[in-house]
Amino acid sequence: MVSARTIVASGVLNILGISFFVAQPKDQCSPAPPVGKYIFLLATLLLFWDSDMIPKKLKPFSPRIFACGDLLLTIFFTELILLMGWCGLERMTYRTVYFVCRGRPGCNYALMTFCSILAAVASLFIVLKVITHRKIKDIAGSVFEYIHVVRTYVWGAIYFSQLTRQERMLSVHAFEAQLRYRNRRNVKPGEPTVTVQDTENQMDDGKSAPEPEIVQELSP
C-alpha cells in the first residue's frame, strides 16, 4: 500500500504541472475544463493507494530506499497515465466532438466538457468498486463464517429439541464417542489419555467434588 505522503506529493506535482519523467504537452489536450482531469487523477491516486508499487518483503532491508523508490514509481506511473493516457483520450474525444458539432464553439465546449467529466466519473466509479470489493470481500469472510456457525447452532438446537429422551441420550453418547476418538488421534503413542468421569454436582459439608481420574487406555 502506497503511503499517504507519496500520494499527496504525486497529486500536488500533477496539479501544478510539474513532471519529471514524461514531457508536458506543448498545447492543451482539449478545450474542456480541467475538472475531468482532476477527477481522473483522484481515481488514479486512489488505485495506487490501494496497491503496492514495490513488494512489501523488500521493505525491511532498506526502508529509506523503499520509500524513495515508492515515490518515484508512483510519480512515474501517474505522469504516464495522465499525460499520455488521459491526454490522448481527450484529444481523440475532441476530434470526435468536433466532427459531430461541425466546428460550432458552444457545442464543442459543452459536449467536450460533458464527455470528459463522464469518462472521469466512470473511471472513479470503477476504481471505487474495485477497492471496496476487495475490502468487503475480506471483511465478509469472517461475517459469513460467524453467520454459518450461528445458523448451524440454531438448527442443531431445533433438531435436538424435537428428539425423545432416548434419542437425546444416544446423540450425547455419539458426540462423546467422537470427542474421545478425536482426542485419541491427537495423543502421541505412549502418552496417557485423560478422561473425566461423570461426577455429581452435590457438595458434602467440607468436601469437594472428586478429582477426575486418569485412566490409561490400552489399545487392543
Number of C-alpha atoms within 10 A of each C-alpha: 14 20 14 11 11 20 21 11 13 24 21 11 15 17 12 8 10 14 17 11 13 17 12 14 10 6 6 11 18 20 15 21 15 15 13 21 21 17 20 23 24 19 21 20 24 17 19 20 18 15 13 14 18 15 11 10 7 11 13 9 9 9 11 11 12 17 17 12 14 21 19 16 16 23 23 16 18 25 26 17 16 19 20 16 12 21 18 15 16 22 15 14 17 23 14 14 20 18 12 13 15 11 11 12 11 10 15 22 18 14 17 23 19 14 17 25 20 14 18 21 17 15 18 20 13 13 20 15 11 13 16 11 12 13 10 10 11 11 11 12 10 11 12 11 11 12 11 12 11 12 12 12 12 12 11 11 11 11 10 14 11 10 12 10 11 9 12 14 12 12 14 12 12 12 12 12 12 12 12 15 11 11 13 15 10 9 12 9 8 8 9 14 15 16 14 10 12 7 10 8 9 9 10 8 6 5 8 10 11 11 9 12 10 12 12 12 12 8 4 3
